[in-house]
Amino acid sequence: MIWELLLEHKGKCLGVAAGFFFGLIYLIVGFWDTLVFIVLVSTGYYIGRKLDQKEDLRDILDRILPGKFKQ
């Protein structure tokens, strides 16, 4: 029964779990540390998604920091 509920509302459950996780981090380490953590995780996700799509790492980094990685 609980699995059916979780599968039917997996987006809501994932959102609640993420909110709980980030709220807990906020309470433990503070606002700015949590903000830095979120930025780093988001950047890692973005680069990982681009690598999964078979994009070149130099092209990805050149879009993030223009002119630093082209030779």
N, C-alpha and C positions, 0 to 999 in steps of 0.2 A: 504494500500500500504506500509506504513512504517513497519507494523508488518511482512509482507511477507519478506521484505528486512532484518529485524532483525532476523527472523527465518532461513532464507537462509544462513546468514553469522553470526550466533550466536557466533562462536569461535572468529572471528575477532572483533566483537563488545565487547565481554567480555575482550579480550586482550587490546583493546583501553581503555575501562573503567578502567581496573586494572592499566594500565600505567598512565592514567590521575590521578587516586587516589593516587598512590605512588609518582608521580611527585608533586602533590599538598602537600602531607605530607613532601616531601623533601624540598620544598620551604618554608613551614611554620616552621618546627622544625629542619631541618638540616640533614646532611648526616648520622652521627653516630646514632642519635636517630631513623632515618628511618631504618637503618640497624638492630638495636636491635629490632625494631617493626616487621620487616620481619622475623627475626629469631624466635621470640616468636610466631608469627602467624603460621609459618611453623611447629614448634614443636607441637603446639596445634592441627594442622591439622593431623600430623602424629599420635599422641596419639589417637585422635578421630577416625581416620580411623581404627586403630588397635582395638579399643574398639568396633567399629561397626562390625568387623570381629570376635567378641566374644573371643578375646584374653584376658588373665589375665593381670591386670594392673601391678602386680609384675614382670611378665615375660618381659613386655615392658620396665619397668624402669630398670630391670637388664641388658637388652641389651644396654640401653643408658648409665647407670652407673654401670658397672660390679662389682659384689661383695658387693654392698651397700644394696640390698634389699632381699637377700636370707638369710634364717635363718637356 
